[in-house]
Amino acid sequence: MSAPIRSRRTSVADIKALKGVRPIVSLTAYTAPMAALLDPHVDFLLIGDSLGMVVYGFDTTLPVTLDLMIAHGAAVVRGSSTSLVVVDMPFGSYQESREQAFRSASRVLAETGAQAVKLEGGEEMGDTIRFLTERGVPVLGHIGLTPQMVNVYGGYKTQGRNQFQAAKIKADARTVAEAGAFAFVLEGTMEPLAREITIEAPIPVIGIGASPQCDGQILVSEDMLGLYNEFIPRHVKRFADLGAEVSKAAAAYAEEVKARSFPGLEHTFQPKA
């Protein structure tokens, strides 16, 4: 399938305008080469703090720093040309105050060239989202299962299983939209609830492990490509098994190198007296 021809970068206004028009396509990217490969096929690229697990081998996203996100964000911007680029705000870089969030977000936009930031949280982040958007920082929200709260949840557990959780997620969705986010990610949420939120929300809802009827979908690229096997979410459909191919190629390379003979090595080296 050929990629659509675009002459400029997708903007936050473009993403917002796709609600009810067609599904929005998004994938994560952490490096310039991967960004270049994905760029023609997606509406926006997310430099997720999931890089902590996928790239650096951490058990959670919590050890990821702002400097790390900026370095990878700049690489993805350099590797792409037409997709909107969104950078995750890592744990501890925005929760303290609105002012801290603005300082962190302004660094991200200035030092990476990205067009927007993403932050986790609903009602508790409403004032922060509003503060940022009023000062020129486009925000992609993130509600439902929020990985930075993994220690509070006691693991990566599907949200919206009871009335209390469902009411909280609905309130989060309303708050994030009213605060000025141009869209929000809805993660790990029961399908009927996700579908209901998508219908009611005035901005695009990007699902991951939620309803296929969300306004768009996002996946971790390494999950989609079969490059990450430490943890495979139930919602992930693999479109390739590149991990096996990489291993196979490495084994073939190693076998070829080891089979080579080097002229002169049949003679025993004798050091001079």
CORHU-V307136 format. One line per field, one symbol per residue. phi: phi as a letter, one per 20 degrees, with the letter a starting at -180 (. if undefined). Layout:
BEGIN
phi = ???
END
This chain:
BEGIN
phi = .fefecdbffdffffffegmdbfedbbebccfffgffegfdcebddeefgggefedmffcefffdfffffffffffffedbcefdcdfefgnebffaffffffffffgffednfdbdccepdgfdgffffgfffdndfcefbcnfdgfdgfffmpedgdnfcfffffffffffffffffofeabeddlcggffffffffefecfddebmcffeffacccfgfffemdcdfbdgfefdeeacfgfffffffffffffffefddgnffeffdfff
END
